[in-house]
Amino acid sequence: MIAVVAGVVFGVLFGSWRLGLTAAILACVADAVYRARTVSSIPAWRRASAAERQTEAQLKKLERNGYKTLHARAIPGSEAQIDHLVVGPTGVYAVDSEKWDKRLPVRVQSHRKLFHGPFNQKPRLDEARWEAAQASDLISKALGREITVVPSLAIYGPPIPWRILNIREVDVFSGGLVRKWITKRERSLTTAEIDAIYRAAERVLPARYPE
């Protein structure tokens, strides 16, 4: 609608369909950039987004395979949130779900930089890695043994031109691959260990939105 209005107004004012078309294209680009800035990252204080609900639905299907998940868990002393903490036979995972503007491409540079359109997503990767590190530290202290939490970014919206890629120590992939990303790893935890880690995580990572 923005593009149509801009095209008609400029076309009428200047009497040129070419100027109208140019204005419409520029309006589309401006709108895409604005949405990328406001939608590409989920603020930690927001309630479940559409992306988080999609991931939650996928993770629920893993329960029958021995996986347990905590959703929207706060990092004490910060505004940060782990959207989904998964504990199961193949390990412990922190999954952050992101809904990005599908009109802007996702690309990687030198396996170290992630871009959504023109925007460098380094802060988002750093945040995901930090959240997982904090969860790992808190759970490890609670259990008296080292527990590794693997960070990830599950992206919904634009096509991702790879399956699973590790960028700045964070696994990045299309949101639809969440279950495969988790289950394709080697089994490393027993049922007793899963229960212990889950209970510890439940204690040290409070719910963002207590019932």
C-alpha angles and dihedrals in degrees: 000000000000091000093047093050092046091048094049095045095049092041092054096041095050099028093232128115089200092060089046091053091047091051091050092052092048090049090054092050093048091049092049092050092048093050091047090055094048104034107031095084126045110226111236093236096055122106120241111316126207089262092052091050091051092052092045090055091052094047092050088066089060094063093087088057094057100267123137125197136198116198130209098003120178126227104230114245094019143071090240123118135195105219094204130005110194125195120185149124093300098047144272123312139186110207121191113193117213131188109202132182105272092210093069118071124238116224140162130220123208089338087280106078127059119198132189102196105312094337121105109222096201092119090054093050092046090051093051091049092047093050092052091047091052092049090048092051095047095046092044092053091048093052099034092234135086115270119184118212114199114218123219144171117216109197125201125189114033121058114263111222094215137042104233123349129177109223119178089344093306122111109230123194146140112289092241091067097061096109095044091048090056103038100044092070125092118274109256108157133067124221090257092051091049091053093048094049092046093051091047092049090049089056101043099037107055122207112265090218109031114203 
